C-alpha cells in the first residue's frame, strides 16, 4: 500500500506541471486541487482509522523493541509516506482555497461589467501576491507565470469578444 500511495503522490507532483502544456481555466485548476485534496484526505482517513491504524501501531511497537530489520525499514517507509501524504493534502487544500479567492475578481470579466473591470484587475493582482507569499505550490516563477497566463487568457478572451461585438460587420453579402 505504501508503494501505491507513493506512486499516487508522484503523479500529483508530475501533474503540477501538466497544466503548463494544456489550455485550461481557473476552474480546471481548482477542480484538480480539490480532487487531490479529496483523495489524499480519504487516504489519511483510512490510515488513521480501523485496521490500518492497528497495523501501523503494532509495527511501530515492534520497531521500538528492536524488532526485525525488515519491520524497522517498513515503519520508516510508512512514516515517510504518511508525512508526504499529509503534506500533499495540506498543499492541495491550500491551493484550492487560494485559487478560489481569484474567482470573484474574474466574474466582472465573464459578465462583461466594464465598470468593475479596472478595480477587479488591481484586486486580482493583490490576491496573486498573497498566493505567491502563502502558497508552497505557487511560490516559483514558473508556477506564477502559468497562473498569470491562465488568468490573462480569460481576460483577453473577454476583451476580444467585447471588441468583436462593437466592430461593424465588414463581410459582404
C-alpha positions in Angstrom: 0.0 0.0 0.0 2.9 2.3 0.8 4.2 1.8 -2.8 0.8 2.7 -4.2 0.5 5.8 -2.2 4.0 6.9 -3.1 3.1 6.3 -6.8 0.0 8.4 -6.4 1.9 11.2 -4.7 4.5 11.1 -7.6 1.7 11.5 -10.1 0.4 14.5 -8.2 3.8 16.1 -8.3 4.1 15.5 -12.0 0.5 16.8 -12.6 1.5 20.1 -11.1 3.3 20.9 -14.3 0.9 19.1 -16.6 -1.3 22.1 -16.8 1.5 24.1 -18.3 1.0 22.3 -21.5 -2.8 22.4 -21.6 -5.2 25.2 -22.3 -7.1 25.2 -19.1 -9.2 27.6 -16.9 -9.0 28.6 -13.3 -11.9 26.3 -12.7 -10.0 23.4 -14.1 -7.0 24.1 -11.9 -9.3 24.5 -8.8 -11.1 21.2 -9.6 -7.7 19.4 -9.9 -6.6 20.6 -6.5 -9.9 19.8 -4.9 -9.7 16.2 -6.3 -6.2 15.8 -5.0 -7.3 17.1 -1.6 -10.3 14.7 -1.5 -8.2 11.7 -2.5 -5.4 12.4 0.0 -7.9 13.2 2.7 -9.6 9.9 2.1 -6.3 8.1 2.3 -5.4 9.8 5.5 -8.7 8.9 7.0 -8.2 5.3 6.1 -4.8 5.2 7.6 -6.0 6.9 10.8 -8.9 4.6 11.4 -9.6 0.9 11.5 -7.2 -1.9 10.7 -4.5 0.2 9.1 -4.0 2.2 12.3 -3.8 -1.1 14.3 -1.2 -2.5 11.9 0.9 0.7 12.0 0.7 0.7 15.8 1.8 -2.9 16.1 4.7 -2.5 13.7 5.8 0.7 15.5 5.8 -1.1 18.8 7.8 -3.9 17.3 10.3 -1.4 16.0 10.7 0.2 19.4 11.5 -3.2 20.9 14.4 -3.6 18.4 12.5 -6.0 16.2 13.2 -7.4 12.8 15.2 -5.1 10.5 12.6 -5.5 7.8 9.9 -4.2 10.2 12.2 -1.2 11.0 12.5 -0.4 7.3 8.8 -0.8 6.8 8.0 1.6 9.6 10.5 4.1 8.3 8.9 3.9 4.8 5.4 4.2 6.2 6.4 7.2 8.3 7.9 8.9 5.3 4.8 8.1 3.1 2.4 9.3 5.8 4.3 12.6 6.1 4.3 13.0 2.3 0.6 12.3 2.2 -0.1 14.9 4.9 2.0 17.5 3.0 0.2 16.7 -0.3 -3.2 17.0 1.4 -2.4 20.4 3.0 -0.9 21.7 -0.2 -3.9 20.7 -2.3 -6.4 22.1 0.2 -4.4 25.4 0.4 -4.1 25.7 -3.4 -7.8 25.1 -3.9 -8.6 27.8 -1.3 -6.0 30.3 -2.7 -7.2 29.9 -6.3 -10.8 30.2 -5.3 -10.0 33.6 -4.0 -9.4 34.7 -7.5 -12.8 33.7 -8.9 -14.8 36.6 -7.6 -12.4 39.0 -9.4 -13.0 37.3 -12.7 -16.8 37.5 -12.5 -16.9 41.0 -14.0 -15.0 39.9 -17.0 -17.3 37.0 -17.6 -20.3 39.2 -17.2 -18.6 42.0 -19.2 -19.2 44.6 -16.5 -17.0 47.4 -17.7 -17.4 49.5 -14.5 -15.9 46.9 -12.3 -13.0 45.7 -14.5 -10.3 48.2 -13.5 -10.8 47.6 -9.8 -11.0 43.8 -10.4 -7.6 43.8 -12.0 -5.9 45.5 -9.1 -7.7 43.2 -6.6 -6.7 40.2 -8.6 -3.1 41.3 -8.6 -3.3 41.8 -4.8 -4.8 38.3 -4.4 -2.0 36.9 -6.6 0.6 38.5 -4.4 -0.9 36.8 -1.4 -0.9 33.5 -3.3 2.7 33.9 -4.1 3.6 34.6 -0.5 1.5 31.9 1.1 1.3 29.0 -1.3 4.1 26.5 -1.5 3.0 25.3 -4.9 2.8 28.8 -6.5 5.9 30.3 -4.9 8.0 29.8 -8.0 8.3 32.0 -11.1 7.3 29.1 -13.3 4.0 28.5 -11.4 3.1 32.2 -11.1 3.8 32.7 -14.8 1.4 29.8 -15.5 -1.2 31.4 -13.3 -0.8 34.8 -15.0 -1.2 33.2 -18.4 -4.2 31.3 -17.2 -5.9 34.4 -15.9 -4.8 36.7 -18.7 -6.1 34.3 -21.4 -9.6 34.5 -19.9 -9.4 38.3 -19.6 -8.2 38.7 -23.2 -10.9 36.4 -24.5 -13.5 38.7 -22.9 -11.8 41.8 -24.3 -11.7 40.2 -27.8 -15.4 39.3 -27.6 -16.3 42.9 -26.5 -14.3 44.3 -29.4 -15.9 42.0 -31.9 -19.4 42.9 -30.6 -18.7 46.5 -31.3 -17.0 46.0 -34.6 -19.0 46.7 -37.7 -19.7 43.7 -39.9 -17.3 44.0 -42.8 -18.3 40.9 -44.6 -20.1 41.2 -47.8 -23.4 39.5 -48.8 
